[in-house]
Amino acid sequence: MTPTKPGAARVELAIGGMTCASCAARIEKKLNRMEGVEATVNYATEKAGVAFADGVSVDDLIATVEATGYTARRPAPPRPASADAPAVGPGEEESAGAELRSLRQRLLTAALLAAPVIAMAMVPALQFEYWQWLSLTLAAPVVTYAAWPFHRAAWTNARHGAATMDTLISVGTSAAFLWSLWALFFGTAGMPGMTHPFEFTISRSDGAGNIYLEAAAGVTAFILAGRYFEARSKRKAGAALRALMELGAKEVTVLREGRETTLPTADLSVGDRFLVRPGEKIATDGTVVEGSSAVDVSMLTGESVPIEVATGDAVTGATLNAGGRLVVEATRVGADTQLARMAALVEEAQNGKAAAQRLADRISAVFVPVVIGLALATLGFWLGSGAGLTAAFTAAVAVLIIACPCALGLATPTALLVGTGRGAQLGILIKGPEVLETTRRADTILLDKTGTVTTGRMTLLRVHTAGATDEAEVLRLAGALEHSSEHPIARAVAEGAAGTVGALPVPEDFANVPGLGVQGVVEGRAVLVGREKLLAEWAVELPQELRNAKDAAEKEGKTVVAVAWDGEARAVLEVADAVKDTSAEAVERLRGLGLTPVLLTGDNKAVAESVAAQVGIDEVIAEVMPQDKAEVVRKLQAEGRSVAMVGDGVNDAAALAQADLGLSMGTGTDAAIEAGDLTLVRGDLRVAADAIRLSRRTLGTIRSNLFWAFAYNVAALPLAAAGLLNPMIAGAAMAFSSVFVVGNSLRLRGFRAGG
């Protein structure tokens, strides 16, 4: 590959016409042969990321792709979603939908017409006087219209001197169909009353009475089924970017000339001042110019504790205002915002991920030319031996028919469908066959803390009381006051108190002290709940025993809330993001699968180390910003490690996309779910171990399916080449290999969680 200059221009091209991973490899090879060009082509996303030096234009790149037999264009950039426009480039969603609809129509056509053709060929009782002509009528649309994508791809490959599974499918089905036409119109197969006797004798035949329409129609239907499910999975390739762009606020209330005006977020300009009410998302990155509040930033940074902001503090777009009214001045808009930069990180990580070479194409790369060569050699041998044109051509076609991968069309989709179906029952969603290989190679697993190892919400963990103070009384009074506040920590205290002492009294007086806590009167007592500084303003000091408890809790990264009434400090409450009950067991299971767990979080080091100690993780990487999470993954990959990543927040999306294997918690954000390769529907980390185990089992099933699908065919190739293959034996061998593949795949239904 020719290295590009540091200042090389970059462009992303949308590639059309690829049918397998080898297509992507061919385009990438052609582009990289150009002087001053470095390219990476991703089959899953159908995009090419290209860096090119001076002297090379985008038109040159497009021309090279088109000369290779594919299409290329600049993709429309994603735009921020508005109330009436989705965050996708114009035409992209329509194009993907049209492709899927076309495949579905071809699949339905093939399935409906091929079923009776196969039944008549395999069941002699159904072979009425003119059954062969009905078979031809039904099979013709399957081999022409339904199989057209295979013929088109085979022709493209042939023009460029290449052969893939499409080539074998096209040549095999065409040979079977054309030979059947010859036998029907010029041989004896079209005679009234012709039947295929159900016998297993091996005998040399001139082929004039044999038709192979069931092979042509059946192979087409089976392979189309696999392509359809693959295309459905590929359609979601850009969903992570759309989820990220749609995360932001759609509309914003702008303050102009003293008036409140509602505008689409896309119309914001730097310097605009906008209003953010409690419960609303902050429209864009900016600086607070009026008001104070608690802002929930966990979706972007992973920080579990809401951040207190006041005048002069910076805020980030798409974060949630959990407290008071804010007026914010926009400092960054559009593509400059942190959210937009994170979307760019996800896209870069997706396009940089090496396209997984499909197992069937790997085998076909060798198998296809060998079979075609063997068929030609068979034809030449029998012609040379004086057996005659009919016998020679029959033997050559038999080679192609028996080699045509009927069971291969079922090998991947049946195992994937059974595996994903069983996974769905267990709360595991596998996004496609490319994911499976990675689960086998992964040796390191990064676990996001917030929402993955922990619950992701603030929880009251412990109450420390002073002297003879009753814990229930502390919870009743503090909980009553905190119940009137909207602050996330206050909600944690109120929920914890209500869960312990039941119904809470209603305060006679209540006041929120911004940034410090709350104060009021409950059951005739003047109660303070908040930071130590709030108590200090009322000249109340913490006794030594409470101060020791506070210091110990803060060393572990927990948030401490002080409680006082009637001029005396009574208790301190520990509030933190609680570790899930199942996390320790999950970490142990992941170790059992040969994975090294690493805790990765945006939280502070004390919190991270405390959580890691509770669940049995030795390695901790803390205080990591969103853009740095993807960089951590890249560094581990540079060390030669295959990295799996489990996360649930928007802050994890880029890392999930960059990782060799992304596991997203279904309880998290849409952006994280779409960026991951495996989605864990339940918020239970143990499911991550089950997901990897199920994926590995499914991959093993696919591999055994592929082996047997080819083994049956390869074993029969010598018989076909020798001219000894009875059509019914060929049909039976194909049927048995298909039944074996389906049965082997169905064994996945017995997969058990936690096994």
N, C-alpha and C positions, 0 to 999 in steps of 0.2 A: 504494500500500500504506500502510495506517495504521501509523505507528510505534508501537511498544509502549514502555511505561515501562521504566526500567532494572531495576525489580524484578519484571518480568513473570514469571508462572509458565510452566513449560515442560512439555510432555507429548509422548510419542511414540505415535502410533497405527499399528496394523497395518491396512493397507488391503486389502480383498478385491474381486475382480471386475474389476480392470484388465486390459485385453487389449492395449493399446498405449500408447506414450508420450503420445499425445494425451489419453488417459484421465487420466493423472497431471496433465497441464497443466490439464484441466478442473476437477479436484478442487482443485488449488492455487489456481486463480482464484476458485472459490467461497469457499474458506476465507479468502482474503485480502480478500474484499469485506466480511467481518465486521468490525465496529468493534473496534479494539484487538487484531487478530490478525495475526500474521506466520507464514506456513507455507511449508514446502518439502516437496514430495512427490517421492519417488524411486521411479520405476517398477521399477528393477532390484531394490531391496531390499523393495519393496512396503510402505514405511513413510512416514509423514508426521511431520516434526518441526515442532511448533507452539508458538509463544510467544504467550501471551494475557494480557490485562490483567484487572483486577478487573471484575466484571460479566459475564464470560464463563465458562461452566463447560465441563468436558470433555464433559458430556452434550450441550451446545449444539453443540460441534464434531462429535461423532459424528452428531447429527441432521442437520447440514448435509451431511456426507458421504453419509449415507443418502438425503437428499433429492435428491442429485445422481445417485443410481442405483447406489451402491456400498456396501460394508460397511466398518465401522470398529470397532476395539476396542483396548483397551490390550494391547500385547504382553506376554507373560510374560517377566520379566527373566531373562537368562542366569545360571546359577548355577555355581559352581566344580564341576568334575568330581570325582567320587569313584570309588572302585573299581567301584561298581555303578550309577552314574548318569552319563550324558553331560552335558556343559555346554550344554544347550539348554533353552529354555522348554518346559514341558509342552504337548504337542499340536502344536507348530510343525512338528517334523520329520514327524509323522504326516500333518499337513495337506498339506505340500509333496509327500510321497510319494503321497498319494491323488490329488492333482491330476495328477501325472505319470503315474500308472497309468491314470487315466481317459483322458488324451490318447493314451497308447500303445494302449489298447483301441480307441479311435475311429479312430486311424491304421491299425491292422492291419485293422479292419473295412473301412475305405474302400479300402485298397490291394488287398485280396483280392477285393472285389466289383467295384471299378471297372475292374480290368485286363481281364476278359472283355468288359465293356460297351464299352470303348474299342476293343478288338480287333474286335468284331463290327461296330461302326459304320464303322471305317476299312478293313476288308478285306471286299469284296463276297463273296468265296468262303465266308466264314463265316456269311453271312446265310441260314440255313435258313428253312423255311416260317413258323415262328412265333418267329423270333429277337427281334422287337421286344418280345414279351411277356416273354421271358426277361430282356431288358435292363431292362424296367420292374421286374421282380421283384428283380433284383440292385441296381438303382440306388436303389430306394425307401429301404432302410435307410441308404444312404450320405447321401442328401439330408436325411433326417430325423434319425436317431440320430447319425451321425458328424458332420454339419454343425451340430448343435444349438448348440455354443458360438458360432458365427458368427451364427445367427439370434437367440440370446439377446442378444448384444452389439449387434446391429443394432437390436433392439427398444428396448434401454436407450438407445442413442444417439438414436433417433427420438423417444422420450419427452422428451428434453432438447434437441431441435432441433439435433442434431449428426449428422455423417456421417463415417465412416472407411472404411478398407479392408474392415472387417467388413460394412459396409452394402452395398458393391458386391458382395461375395461372396454375401451372403445374397439380395439382390435378383436378382442374375444367375442363381444356381443355382435359386432358387425359380421365377423366370420360365421358365427352360429346362424345369424339371420339370413345372410346371403346364401350360405350352403343350404339352408332350409328352403329358400326360394327356388334354388336350382333343383333340389330333390322333388319339390312339389310340382314344378312346371315342366321339368325335363327328365326327371327320374320316375320312380314308381310310387313315391310317397303320396302323390295326389290322387291315386286310384281310390274309388269308392270302397269303403270297408277296410282300408288300411288300419292296422293297429300296431302298437308297440307292445309285444308280448312281455309279460312280467317274468323274466327268467334271468339267471345269473351265469349263463354259459359264456365262455370266452371263445369267440370265433371271428375269423377274418370276414369282413363285409365290404361290398363295393360302395356302400354309403348311399346308393340311389334311393333306398327306401327309408332313410333315417332323417328325422327333423330334430332340430335343437332349439325350438322356439321357447320352451320353458326355461332353458338356460339363459338365453338372451334377455327375456323379460324379467326373470327372477333376480338375476345379478343386478340389473338396472334398479329395480325396486329397493333391494337391500342396500346398495351403495348410496342411493339417494336419501334413504332414511338417515344414514350416518352423516351425510353432508348437511342435511336440514338441521339436525340437532347441533352440529358444529357451528353453523351460521347463526343460529339463535344465540349461542354463547358469545360469538364474536361481536354481535350487535351491541353488547354491553361494554365493549372495550373503552369507549369514551365517557362512560357514565360517571366515573370518578371526577372528571373535570366539570361535568355539568352539575354534579352534586355540590362541588366546591363553590362554583359560581352562583348557584342558587341559594347558598347558605346566607348570603348577605341580605340586608333589608331591601325590600322592593321599592318602598316609598320613604320619603323623608319630609319632615316638617321644617321648612327653611324660614328663618326670621329675616325679612327684608323690609326696611323702612318701618319698623315697628309692627309689621303684620306677619301673621303665620300663614305660609303658603305651602301646600302639599305638592311635591314634585316627584317624578321618578328619580331614583338614586343616581342613575346615569347622567342626569342633568346637573349634578352638583359640581361646583367649581372650587378650586383652592381659595380659601379666604371666606367662603360662605359660612354663616353661623346657623346651626340647626338645633332643634329641640329634641331631647330624648326623654320620654316619660318613663316612669317605673314599669318594668316588664317589656319594654321595647328594645329592639336591637339597635346598636350604634351603627349609623349608616356608613361611615367611612373613617379612616384614621384621622385623628385630630387632637386638639388640646381643649381641656375644659376651661371655659371662661366664666362660668357661673354655676353655682350649686355644688353639692357633694353627694356621693353615693357609694354603694358597694357594687362592683362590676364583676360578673361571673365570666372569667376568661378561660375556663377549663377546656372549652371546645377548641381553642387555638394553642394554648401553651401547656395544658396538662396540669397546671397549678390548681390544686384542689380547694384552696382557701380563696374566697372572693377578695379582690383587691379594693381597698378603700381609695377613692379618688376625690380630689377637691380642685379648686381653681389652680390652673397652671400645670396640672398633671396630664400626661399623654394617655389617650385611649385608642383602642384598635377597632376597626370596623368589623362587624358581625358578632362582636361580644355582646353580652346581655346586661342591661342596666337592671340590677336587682333591688335597688333602693330608691333614692330620691330623684328629683327632677334635675336634669343637666342641660346646660347650653354649651355646645361644642363648636369650635372653629375648625373647619376642614383644613388639614395640612397636606394630605395626599388623596388623590382620587384616581379612579379607573385602574389602569395597569400598574400604577405605582404603589397600590395598597399592599399590606401584608397578605391579605387574602388572595389577591391576584398573583402575588409572587409565589405563594404556596401552590396555587393551581399550576403555575409554570413548572415548579419543582416536580409535581406529580407527573405532568406530561413528559418532562425530561427523563424521569426515572422509568416511565413506561416504555418510552422509545429506546432507551438504552439497554433494556433487558433483552438478552439474547433470545431469539425466536426458537422455541423448542421444535426440534425435528420430529415429525410424527413417525411413530414406529413403523407403520405400514409403508410409508414412503422410503424409509431407510432400507427395508427389505426389498421393496419394489425396484429401487435404484439398481440392484444387482439382478433380481429375479426377472424383471421385465425383458431386458435385452437377452438374457439367457434363454428364456422361453421362446421369444421371437426367433432367435438364432436356431434353436432346436427344431422349431416348426419348419423353417426353411431347409435345414439339414435333412429332416425327415422327408420333405417333399423331394429334394434332390436325390436322396438315397433310393427311394422307391421308383422314381422315374428312371434312375440309372440301372436299377435291377430288372427293368422291363415289366413291372407290375401293372403298368397302365396309368393313365392320367387320373381316372376316377379313384382307384385305390390309393394312389399317392396323395391326392388332394384330401381324401377322407382321413388318412392318417395324420396329415399336417393339421387339418382342422381339429381333429380329436385332441391333438397336443394343446392347441389354443383353448379348446373348450374345457378340458380337465384342469388347465392351469388358471383359467379365469376365476378370480377369487370370490366365489359365492360366499363361503363362510367368512372370508376376510371382511366382507361388508358388514357382517354381524359382530365380528370380534371386538371392536372397540365400542360401538354404540350400545350393544346389549350389556356388556360389563359396566359401562358408564351409567346406563340408565338404571340398572339394578343397584349399583353401588350408590348412585346419587339418591335413588328412591329410599334406600335403607338409611342413608345419611340424613335425609330430610326427616325421617321418623325419629332420629336421634338428635335433631337440632343442628345438623351439619349440611351446608350447601357447598357443593363442589362446582366451580365455575366452568370447568372444561377439561378435556383430556390432557392438555399441555401441563396442567398443574401437577399431575400425578407423579411424573418423573422426578420433580423437584423434591417431593416429600421423602423420596428414598435417599437423596443425596444430602439433605440438610443435616448439619452437625451442631449448629449453634442456634439457640432460640432466644430472641430478645423479647422481654415481657414489659409492656407499658404498665406503669403502676396504677394510675387513676382509672377506675372503671374496669380494669382487667384483673389485676391482683387484688385490688380493693373495690369497695362498693361504688366509689365515684361520687358519694354524697357525704356531707358532714354528719357525724353521729355522736351522740353523747356517750362517752365510754366509761367515765368514772367520776365519782363525787368524793371529794376530801372535805371533811367537816372539822371545825375547830371545837375543842372541848366536848361539852355534852350536847352540842347542837344535833337535832334530829335530822337525819338525811331526808326523810319524807317531807318534812317541813320546808327544807331548802328547795327541794324539787317543786313543791306546790307553789311557793311564793315566787321563785325565780321563773318557773314555767309559766305562771299566770302573766307575768310582766312581758316575757319574751314572746308569748303567744300573740301579743298585739303588734309585734315588729315583723317586717317582711325580710329582714336580713337572714341569709342562709344559716349563719351560726345560731341566730336566735331561733330559727325554725327547728334546728337540730336539738336545742335545749328543750323547746316546748314539746316536741314529739317524744323525746326521751322521758320527760317528766310525766306527760299524759300516759305513756305506756306503763309507767311504774305506779303512779298514785291515782290514776283515773282522771275524772273530771277536774278541771282547773277553775279556781275562782276568777271573777271578773274584776280587774283593777278599778279602784275608785278614781284614780288619776294616773295619767301616763304621759311621758315625754321622751322623745328620741333625742339623744345627744350625738350628733354626727361624728363618726370616727371613734367614739368612745364606748357607747353602749346605750342603755335605757335606764330610766328612773321613774318612780311612781309610787302610788299608795295601794297596798293590797291588804285587805282585812285589817285596816287601820294602822298598818306598819309602813314606814317610809323605806322603800326597797331600792337598792342600787344593784344593777347587773351589768358587768362589762369589764373593761380593762382596769388594771391597777390604777392608772392615771385618773379614771373617773372617781374612784374611791378617795384618791389623794385630794381631789378638788373639794371634797366634803370632810377633809381632815381625818379620814379613816385609813388606818394602816393595817397591813396583813400581819398577823402573829407569825412567829418563826416557823411553827409547824406547817402553816399554809404556804409560807414562802418557800420552804424546802420542797413541798409537793409541787408547787408551781415551777420551780427551777428544774426539778427532775423531769417533769412532763415536757417542758420546753426543750430540754436537751434531746428528747426523743422526737422533736419536731411537731409536737401537738399544740393546739391552740388552747389557751387557758382563759377561762371566764371567772372573774371574782364575783362573789355574792355578799352583800352586806345589808343589814337593816337595823334601824334604830341606833345608828351611829357606831355599829360594831361589825367587823368582818366575820362572816359566819362559815364560808366555804369557798372552795375553788372547784370549778368543773373542768374536766378534760374533754375537749371536743376534737375529733380528728376524722379523717377518711378511714373507716374501719376495714380491716383485712377480711376478705370473704372466707367463710368457714371452709370452703373446699380448696383454697389456693395451695395450701401446704401439700395436700394429697396430689394435686395436679402437678406440682413441681416434681414430686417423686416419680410420678408416672412418666413425665417427660424425660427425666434422667434414665428411666428404664428403657426408653426408645433410643438411647444413645445420643441424646441432645444435651448440650451444656447450657443451662439457663442463665440469662443475664438480665438484671433489672435495669430498665432504661426509662428515665422520667425527667420531666421538667421541674419537678418539685425539688426542695432543698435537700442537701446531703443527709442531714440528720433524720428527716422523715424517711428517705429512701432506705437508709441503712437499718432503721428500726423495722420497716416492713420486710426487708430482705431477711433479717434475722428470724422473723416470725415464720416465714415460709420455707426457709432452708436454701436461700440463694446466696452464693459466695461472692459473686461479682456484681458490682453496682456502678452504673454510670448515671449521675444525677446532674441537676441544674442544666439540662440540655434544651436549647431553644428548638422550635419546630424545624427550622432549616438545618440545624445541626444533627437532628435525628437521622435524616437520610445520609448525612456525611459519616456518622458513626457506622451505619450499615456498609457504606462504601469502603471504609477503612478495614472492617472485618473481612469483607470480600477480597480486598487487596492482599490480605494475609493468607488467602487460599481457603478461607472458610466458606461453607455454604450456609447462608443465614436465613432462618425463618423469623418472622416478626409477628407478635400478637398485639393488637391495639384496638382502640375504639373511638378515639377523638379525631377531629380534623387535623390536629397537630401530628397525628400518626400517619396521615394519608400518604405523604411523600415517602416516608420510610417504608410503609407497607408496599408501595409500588416499586421502590428500589430493591427491596429484599427479594431473595430468590424465591421465597414462599411467604406470602402475606396472609395472615389469619386475622380476620376482623370480627369483633364481637358484635352480634346483631343488636345488642342493647345500646350500641353507640350511634355515631352520626352516620348519615347516608354517605358522606364523602369517604369515611373510613371503610364502610361496608363495600362500596364500589371499587375502592383501590385494592382491596384484598383479593387473594385467589381462592381462599376458603372463608366462608362466613359461618360463624358459630351463633346460631339463633338464640340460644340460651346464654345468659351472662355467667356461665360456669366455666372456669378455666380447665376443668377436667375434660370438657368436650374438645379442647384443643388436642389433647393426647389421643382421644378417640378419633378425631378428624385425621390426624397424621397416620394412625394405625389403619383406619378404613381406606384412606387413599393409597397406602402401600399395598394393602390387600387387593384393592381394585386394580392397581397397576400390575400386580402379579397375575391376576386373572386375565387381564388383557394380553399379557405376554404369553401365557399358556394357550390362550385362544389363538393368537397369531401363529404360534408354533404348530398347533394341530391343524389349523386351517391350511397352512402351507404343506404340512407333512402328508396329509391325505392326497393333495394334488401332486406333490413331488413323487410319492410312492407310485401313483398311477401313470406318471409321465412315460416311463419305459414301456408300459403296456400300450399306451397310445401311439408312441413312436414305432412300435413293432406292428401296429395295425391290428392288435388283438383286443381292443377295448370295445366291448359291447355297449351300445348306447344306454341300455338300462343299468348296467354296472356303473357307467359314468354318472348317470342320474342318481343312483343309490348312494354312490360315494359322496357326491355333493350334498345330498339330503342328510346323510349320516354325519358328515362333518359339521353341517349347520346345526343339527340337533345337539351334537356334542358341545358346540360352542355355546348355545343357549343354555343347556343344562349346567355347564361349568359356570356360566355367569350367574345363574339362579342360586348357586351356593352362597353368594354374597348376602342373600336374604337372611342367612343364619348368623350374621355378624352381631356380636353382643358388645355393649358399652362396658368399659372397665375391665375387659378380658385380658 
